[in-house]
Amino acid sequence: MEIEVKNKDENEITFIIRDAEVPLVNAIRRIAMMEVPKLAIEDVNIVQNDSAMFNEVLAHRLGLTPIVSDIAAIEGLNLADECDCEDYCPSCSVSFTLNKTGPGIVYSKDLSSTDSTIKSVYDTIPLLKLKNDENVELEAVAKIGFGKDHAKWMPTTVCSYKQYPKITFNEDKEVDYGCAEACPRGILKADKRSKKIKVQNLENCSMCKSCFRASENGYIDVGFEPNNFIFRIETDGAMPPEEVLLKACEILGEKADKFIKFSKE
């Protein structure tokens, strides 16, 4: 199996997997979405809320606010189910406090954390609006969880793959320039001087087969390479995408080891 990184930035990575099987690639996708641990606000204790926003709505917004959850930040934190405390403690959670008086908009940057390394990923997420003399005071507790339990713990906003596109031309047929015009993504370019249709940025092909349906003489065919895949991971900024990928592969390896151990017993 070979892996080639095509694009990478702070929140997104796109790479090609070659010589792999669908079950393996799909297992990585599912684990990356559902089983990679992440921090999110779970409990909200509201002392005062004079705003027009219901407490439940405010708590929901806080829960979906991305919290820094990279490996360095959450190292040493226990899962809530594995901690000896009754509710929450510094060993399994991070507390945030919010105390603000209007007028003005309360943003995610107004959340004050007990751990300087764990904070809101973005400062400008609006939480609620306060009018004159309105006050909001609360404590929010972030815990480690998994995407399979709630969407707020999903480390990925996009985690998908597609099989590598394959476009072929029937050289025995007359060149059909109309199929190039039918491509909605501009991947096909008609070159009448050389009497050919050129393929540009093949990896952007969605395999919609608009070009195939537009060709009257069957000049073009669109398929895929069965063992090659284009994989894309995008996060909300809480974790770097490469960390999500590495953790997912680590979890998959642990599952495989358990299965092998079980089969030998």
Buried (B, 14 or more C-beta within 10 A) or exposed (E): EEEEEEEBEEBBBBBBBEEBEEEEBEBBBBBBBBBBBBBBBBBBEBEEBBBEBEEEEBBBBBBBBBBBBBEEBBEEBBEBEEBEEEEBBEEBBBBBBBEBBBEEEBBBEBBEBBBEEBBBBEEEBEBBBBEEEBBBBBBBBBBBBBBEEEEBBBBBBEBEBBBBBBBEBBEEEEBBBBBBEBBEEEBBEBEEEEEBBEBEEEEEBEBEBBBBEBBEEEBBBBBBEEBBBBBBBBBBBBBBBBBBBBBBBEBBEEEEEEEEEEEEE
